[in-house]
């Protein structure tokens, strides 16, 4: 007779998983495959999740690092993170059909950057170096008109040439708390600095961080389902740890270390904005094979945001 499974309560955060921008980007690739047939090329990972990328690859999507890897005569999709202006310009020069899957909330930041520079302001951009969204945003304005700020220390050290003519913008997937700290430093040092009209950190990032905070105190540990190159997923781990709960990032159920769960009676579970719900269910099923699981879903705001598709696919 098998020994009884130890009890484990799963406290599942809400909201979690796919946001409207990720859902739109994936749908764009799927519709492009339906309309044009395979292969459809995608510049960079459409979203930062290996499961999603592999699933689209199996349907005929081909993921490449740069536009020059795309053959002539085939359609190309630009990722949800956004691209520098030079990328669609190069596609047009080559006569490539392209579809822009940039999240509309990222596009909003791009437009703000253009307007601020047109008005003569130098932009201090709060974000993470080399992240595709940061690269894409820097590529919206002439070189030298934007400076990257990664930390409160950077904000304390920056010595702009014209401190009375600054603005700040932020990456959409940052830690809400860390960003507030950086902004506070900038506003203290540069009282005339101009901020964005609305919050640049997207609603999904803010909601998922708030959802982790809401359940953290009731958990012995917390699992975040997401990819290590997913900024919003990594931030969820940091949020949990800041709340005093040990947390781990896993891409799939197979990555869960059962030894790490020793002594855990209540386990929080959430998923980054580019992780599908099927991976949450996979994790629950895996845990159910080792524990006597009881699921509880936390209460959270219902997300109803839906973004329009590109005109070329709207009738697909």
Secondary structure, 3 states (H helix, E strand, C coil): CCCCCEEEEEEECCCCCCCHHHHHHHHHHHHHHHHHCCCEEEECCCCCCHHHHHHHHHHCEEEECCHHHCCCCCCEEECCCCCCHHHHHHHHHHCCCEEECCCHHHHHHHHHHHHHHHCCCEEEEECCCCCHHHHHHHCCCCCCCEEEECCHHHHHHCCCCCCCCEEEEECCCCCHHHHHHHHHHHHHHCCCCECCCCCCCCHHHHHHHHHHHHHHCCCCEEEEECCCCCHHHHHHHHHHHHCCCEEEEECCHHHCCHHHHCCCCEEEEEECCCCCHHHHHHHHHHHHCCEEEEEEECCCCCCCCCCCCCHHHCCC
